[in-house]
């Protein structure tokens, strides 16, 4: 028997081209996902995938089933929205605070897609830097905070979005470009360009440089990602930015990207709200829309398998 879980796995496989990546996306082991694939093939009596190098591609039968799976998944999401609107009403407001400056790059398409499904919900962005995101929510100055912080706090709910790698960004022909990865000591003689936030909120400083007791030669700030990249390209310094935020600039050789440390520097992104707000159907749908859009359009993001699909609640 084939059910919705099998269809979601097939969609993930079509979008990732990898059994391991698809398994992470749907929060299964590779063995469990392979078992689902065999169940699909037994049910329809046709192979749905074939190996290509280290990855997999869908067969013609697999492509047809994936198209049907997307249509079914979209219809179910649409039905869930309609039922929620009928039972709880369509109106409301959603004020979003961003602790991740680079997130502006993908938030606008998410908001546009969300408005098509919830036209009666008023969307707004809470501007400025906020030293205590939890206070924004608990004092009802925002409904949703998107950022990397997930401290346990009674009354707050954390929705996992995705994991991503932070890369060191260098100007073309920089001497460090010959390295496969950057070490903390490489920053001693460099100007580090960051967003205008306190150092304790900057991952490359807090988790990469400070543990090695390294400080850059100087630091300067810029509010926009494109401004940081322009400064790097003009050899005013180096930066550390999310992999998905710099891919196009790296592909066009505007700047160069290198891993931070041999294993890379990884961060996580969450959407946080109060437990009361989490009950609003349109808020949960906004989070799911954001995840779908990000996995569809952003390169290099990974599921947060540690916490699964469900939001986690603070308890302290």
PyMOL commands that set and color helices and strands:
alter all, ss='L'
color gray80, all
select helices_A, chain A and resi 4-16+19-25+30-44+60-88+101-117+133-138+175-178+184-187+199-201+203-212+225-233+243-251+275-278+281-297
alter helices_A, ss='H'
color red, helices_A
select strands_A, chain A and resi 49-52+55-58+92-98+121-126+144-147+156-170+181-182+191-194+218-221+238-242+256-260+265-274+312-313
alter strands_A, ss='S'
color yellow, strands_A
deselect
rebuild
show_as cartoon
